[in-house]
Amino acid sequence: MKLCLGIESTAHTFGVGIVSFKGKILANAKSQFTTTTGGMIPTDVAKHHDVVKARVLAEALEEAKVSMKDISVIAYAELPLVPINHSVAHLSIGDLICKAKDPIYLYVSGPNTQVIGFAGGRFRIFGETLDIGLGNMLDKFAREAGLGFPGGPKIEQFAKGTYVELPYAVKGMDVSFSGMLTKAVGLLKKGTPLGDLCFSLQETAFAMLAEVVERALAHTEKKEVVLIGGVAANKRLCKMLDDMCRARKMKFCAVPLEYSGDQGVMVAYQGILQFTNGERVAPEKVDIHPYERIDEVEVSWK
């Protein structure tokens, strides 16, 4: 059985996933950097990854009941190396888990908030944030409120209260969260209850996203929505999108928490897709493109 090993370490999570070439997930080991106060400091995250990397790799191999000699792809130096785009990997694992054929993706993570669809041989961005990503907005508010990192789950936990009006910023197909964040932080400092603000942040931001996703469905005539990225774990966001899809008689799928945030499985599966379509590179020729947008990626596997 041919196996691919994927390593994810682009942000707060160090993950190792092992996937067969038939799409069977054999292991998904990971360790996430967290804090009780404050946010991510890159040097601290790097130290975390350095400390846990050997343990996480060992856990993945043990979970899959294999050794490194059983890995066919993406092992540094001797085996073929497949460079993948982190965001594209999120979409592909969404396809695998949700059995999606041709969806509109809502990709919401720390820095990313995008409405994406596949058309004309490429992924197309139909709408996106004009400033900060949804996850980062939630994390920044949580930091101001002393809730620690990651902030999204804490805000979801405290989101019980009365609605407080916040800026609703939809501009065509794009959204903006910075004004909402500024207003919420200001109200927090003036003594507005934390529960009211957490509730209002979620209701406002998620309604904005449901609006632009619905508009993308109408424009593309696609019949599925896949919610992917770390914020996909939020139950309220899932409920709002599911209600919208049900009203349109369309399919909605939120990728489960284990596979919605950063993890090695998505890297391994994306590696398989590209490897089986002839993509590989020698280790000495590997380069990193940190600013590559999802609509710039050459798609060989669809």
C-alpha positions as CSV (number, residue, x, y, z in Angstrom):
1,M,0.0,0.0,0.0
2,K,1.5,3.3,-1.1
3,L,1.5,6.0,1.6
4,C,2.0,9.7,1.8
5,L,3.2,11.5,4.9
6,G,2.3,15.2,5.3
7,I,3.8,17.7,7.7
8,E,1.9,20.9,8.7
9,S,3.8,23.6,10.5
10,T,2.7,26.9,8.9
11,A,1.0,28.4,12.0
12,H,0.1,27.3,15.5
13,T,-0.1,23.6,14.8
14,F,2.6,21.0,14.2
15,G,0.9,18.1,12.6
16,V,1.8,14.8,10.8
17,G,-0.8,13.0,8.7
18,I,-0.5,9.7,6.9
19,V,-2.9,8.9,4.1
20,S,-3.0,6.0,1.6
21,F,-3.1,6.6,-2.1
22,K,-6.7,5.3,-2.0
23,G,-7.7,8.2,0.3
24,K,-7.8,6.3,3.6
25,I,-6.7,8.4,6.6
26,L,-4.3,6.3,8.7
27,A,-3.0,8.9,11.2
28,N,-3.6,12.5,12.2
29,A,-1.2,13.4,15.0
30,K,-0.8,17.0,16.1
31,S,0.1,19.5,18.8
32,Q,-1.2,23.0,19.0
33,F,0.5,26.0,20.5
34,T,-1.8,27.7,23.0
35,T,-1.7,30.5,25.6
36,T,-3.8,31.5,28.6
37,T,-3.2,35.2,27.8
38,G,-1.9,37.0,24.7
39,G,-1.6,35.7,21.2
40,M,1.0,33.9,19.0
41,I,4.6,35.0,19.3
42,P,6.5,33.5,16.3
43,T,9.6,32.6,18.2
44,D,7.5,30.9,20.9
45,V,5.6,29.0,18.2
46,A,8.8,27.9,16.6
47,K,10.2,26.6,19.9
48,H,6.9,24.7,20.4
49,H,7.2,23.0,17.0
50,D,10.9,22.1,17.6
51,V,10.0,20.5,21.0
52,V,7.1,18.5,19.8
53,K,8.1,17.5,16.2
54,A,9.8,14.1,17.0
55,R,7.0,13.1,19.4
56,V,4.2,14.0,16.9
57,L,6.0,12.1,14.1
58,A,6.4,9.0,16.3
59,E,2.7,9.2,17.3
60,A,1.6,9.4,13.7
61,L,3.7,6.4,12.7
62,E,2.4,4.4,15.7
63,E,-1.2,5.3,15.0
64,A,-0.8,4.2,11.3
65,K,1.2,1.1,12.4
66,V,3.9,1.8,9.9
67,S,7.5,3.0,9.9
68,M,9.3,5.6,7.8
69,K,10.4,2.9,5.3
70,D,6.8,2.3,4.4
71,I,6.3,6.0,3.3
72,S,6.3,6.5,-0.4
73,V,6.0,10.3,-0.8
74,I,6.9,13.5,1.2
75,A,9.8,12.3,3.3
76,Y,12.7,14.8,3.1
77,A,15.8,13.9,1.1
78,E,15.5,10.4,-0.3
79,L,11.9,10.2,-1.4
80,P,9.9,12.3,-3.8
81,L,8.9,15.7,-2.4
82,V,5.6,17.4,-3.4
83,P,5.3,21.1,-2.6
84,I,1.6,22.0,-1.9
85,N,-0.3,25.2,-1.2
86,H,-1.6,25.2,2.4
87,S,-5.0,26.8,1.5
88,V,-5.6,24.4,-1.4
89,A,-5.0,21.5,0.9
90,H,-7.8,22.8,3.2
91,L,-10.2,22.6,0.2
92,S,-9.1,19.2,-0.9
93,I,-9.5,17.6,2.5
94,G,-13.0,19.2,2.6
95,D,-13.8,17.4,-0.7
96,L,-12.6,14.1,0.7
97,I,-14.3,14.3,4.1
98,C,-17.6,15.8,2.8
99,K,-17.7,13.8,-0.5
100,A,-18.2,17.1,-2.2
101,K,-18.2,17.3,-6.0
102,D,-18.3,20.9,-7.0
103,P,-19.0,23.1,-4.0
104,I,-18.7,26.7,-3.0
105,Y,-16.1,26.7,-0.2
106,L,-16.2,29.1,2.7
107,Y,-12.6,29.1,4.0
108,V,-12.4,30.8,7.4
109,S,-9.2,30.5,9.5
110,G,-7.0,32.9,11.3
111,P,-5.7,35.0,8.5
112,N,-8.1,33.7,5.8
113,T,-11.7,34.5,4.9
114,Q,-12.6,33.6,1.4
115,V,-15.5,32.4,-0.7
116,I,-14.1,30.1,-3.3
117,G,-15.3,28.0,-6.2
118,F,-13.6,25.9,-9.0
119,A,-14.2,27.3,-12.5
120,G,-12.3,27.4,-15.7
121,G,-9.6,25.1,-14.5
122,R,-8.7,27.1,-11.4
123,F,-9.9,28.0,-8.0
124,R,-11.6,31.4,-8.2
125,I,-12.1,33.7,-5.3
126,F,-15.6,35.2,-5.4
127,G,-15.3,37.2,-2.2
128,E,-12.9,37.7,0.6
129,T,-12.0,39.9,3.6
130,L,-10.7,43.3,2.7
131,D,-8.7,43.6,6.0
132,I,-8.3,40.9,8.6
133,G,-9.5,37.3,8.6
134,L,-12.4,36.2,10.7
135,G,-10.2,34.0,13.0
136,N,-7.7,36.8,13.6
137,M,-10.6,39.2,14.4
138,L,-11.9,36.8,17.0
139,D,-8.4,36.2,18.4
140,K,-7.7,39.9,18.7
141,F,-10.9,40.6,20.5
142,A,-10.2,37.6,22.8
143,R,-6.8,39.0,23.6
144,E,-8.2,42.3,24.5
145,A,-10.7,40.5,26.8
146,G,-8.0,38.4,28.4
147,L,-9.4,35.1,27.1
148,G,-6.1,33.7,25.7
149,F,-5.4,31.9,22.4
150,P,-7.1,30.6,20.4
151,G,-9.9,33.0,20.9
152,G,-12.6,31.6,18.7
153,P,-13.7,28.8,21.0
154,K,-13.6,31.1,24.1
155,I,-15.9,33.6,22.3
156,E,-18.3,30.9,21.3
157,Q,-18.4,29.7,24.9
158,F,-19.2,33.3,26.2
159,A,-21.6,34.2,23.3
160,K,-24.7,34.5,25.5
161,G,-26.4,37.8,25.9
162,T,-28.2,40.7,24.2
163,Y,-27.4,41.9,20.7
164,V,-25.3,45.1,20.5
165,E,-25.2,46.8,17.1
166,L,-21.9,46.5,15.4
167,P,-20.8,47.6,11.9
168,Y,-22.2,45.2,9.3
169,A,-19.7,45.6,6.4
170,V,-20.5,43.8,3.2
171,K,-19.1,45.4,0.1
172,G,-20.3,43.6,-3.0
173,M,-18.9,40.1,-2.5
174,D,-16.3,41.2,0.0
175,V,-16.4,41.7,3.8
176,S,-14.6,43.8,6.3
177,F,-14.1,43.0,10.0
178,S,-11.8,45.7,11.3
179,G,-14.6,48.2,12.0
180,M,-16.5,45.6,13.9
181,L,-13.4,44.8,16.0
182,T,-12.7,48.4,16.8
183,K,-16.2,49.0,17.9
184,A,-16.4,45.9,20.0
185,V,-13.1,46.6,21.8
186,G,-14.3,50.2,22.5
187,L,-17.5,48.9,24.0
188,L,-15.6,46.4,26.1
189,K,-13.5,49.1,27.6
190,K,-16.6,51.1,28.4
191,G,-18.1,48.2,30.4
192,T,-20.4,46.5,27.9
193,P,-20.9,42.9,29.2
194,L,-18.5,40.4,27.6
195,G,-21.4,37.9,26.8
196,D,-23.2,40.6,24.8
197,L,-20.2,41.5,22.8
198,C,-19.2,37.8,22.1
199,F,-22.8,37.1,21.0
200,S,-22.9,40.2,18.8
201,L,-19.5,39.6,17.1
202,Q,-20.7,36.1,16.1
203,E,-24.1,37.1,14.9
204,T,-22.9,40.1,12.8
205,A,-19.8,38.4,11.3
206,F,-21.6,35.1,10.5
207,A,-24.6,36.9,8.9
208,M,-22.2,38.8,6.6
209,L,-20.6,35.5,5.5
210,A,-24.0,33.8,5.0
211,E,-25.0,36.7,2.7
212,V,-21.9,36.5,0.5
213,V,-22.0,32.7,0.3
214,E,-25.7,32.7,-0.8
215,R,-24.8,35.3,-3.4
216,A,-22.0,33.1,-4.7
217,L,-24.3,30.1,-5.0
218,A,-26.8,32.1,-7.0
219,H,-24.0,33.4,-9.3
220,T,-22.4,30.0,-9.9
221,E,-25.5,27.8,-9.7
222,K,-23.5,25.3,-7.6
223,K,-25.5,23.1,-5.2
224,E,-23.1,22.5,-2.3
225,V,-21.4,24.5,0.4
226,V,-18.3,23.2,2.3
227,L,-17.2,25.1,5.4
228,I,-13.4,24.7,6.0
229,G,-10.7,26.2,8.2
230,G,-10.4,26.5,11.9
231,V,-13.5,28.6,12.4
232,A,-15.6,25.8,10.8
233,A,-15.8,24.3,14.3
234,N,-18.1,27.1,15.4
235,K,-21.6,25.6,15.9
236,R,-23.4,28.9,15.4
237,L,-21.7,29.6,12.0
238,C,-22.6,26.0,10.9
239,K,-26.3,26.5,11.9
240,M,-26.6,29.8,10.0
241,L,-25.1,28.3,6.9
242,D,-27.1,25.1,7.1
243,D,-30.3,27.1,7.5
244,M,-29.5,29.1,4.4
245,C,-28.7,26.0,2.4
246,R,-31.8,24.2,3.5
247,A,-33.9,27.2,2.4
248,R,-32.3,26.9,-1.1
249,K,-32.6,23.0,-1.1
250,M,-28.8,22.7,-1.2
251,K,-26.2,20.6,0.6
252,F,-24.2,21.9,3.5
253,C,-21.2,20.2,5.1
254,A,-18.9,21.5,7.8
255,V,-15.6,19.7,8.0
256,P,-15.2,18.2,11.5
257,L,-12.9,19.8,13.9
258,E,-10.2,17.1,13.5
259,Y,-9.7,18.0,9.9
260,S,-11.0,21.6,9.6
261,G,-8.1,23.3,11.3
262,D,-4.4,22.9,10.4
263,Q,-3.2,19.3,10.4
264,G,-0.9,16.9,8.5
265,V,-3.6,14.8,6.9
266,M,-4.6,17.6,4.5
267,V,-1.0,18.0,3.4
268,A,-0.6,14.3,2.9
269,Y,-3.8,14.0,0.8
270,Q,-3.0,17.1,-1.3
271,G,0.5,15.5,-1.9
272,I,-1.2,12.4,-3.2
273,L,-3.4,14.3,-5.6
274,Q,-0.5,16.2,-7.0
275,F,2.0,13.3,-7.0
276,T,-0.4,11.0,-8.9
277,N,-0.7,13.8,-11.5
278,G,3.0,13.9,-12.1
279,E,4.0,16.7,-9.7
280,R,7.2,16.4,-7.7
281,V,10.4,18.3,-7.1
282,A,13.9,17.4,-6.0
283,P,14.7,18.6,-2.4
284,E,17.5,20.8,-3.6
285,K,15.1,22.7,-5.9
286,V,12.4,23.3,-3.3
287,D,11.3,26.9,-2.9
288,I,8.7,28.6,-0.6
289,H,6.1,31.0,-1.9
290,P,4.5,32.5,1.2
291,Y,2.3,35.0,-0.7
292,E,0.9,32.6,-3.3
293,R,-2.8,33.1,-3.6
294,I,-5.2,30.2,-4.0
295,D,-6.3,31.4,-7.5
296,E,-2.6,31.4,-8.7
297,V,-2.2,27.6,-8.1
298,E,-2.0,25.4,-11.2
299,V,-4.6,22.7,-10.7
300,S,-3.7,19.4,-12.3
301,W,-5.8,17.0,-10.3
302,K,-9.4,18.1,-11.0
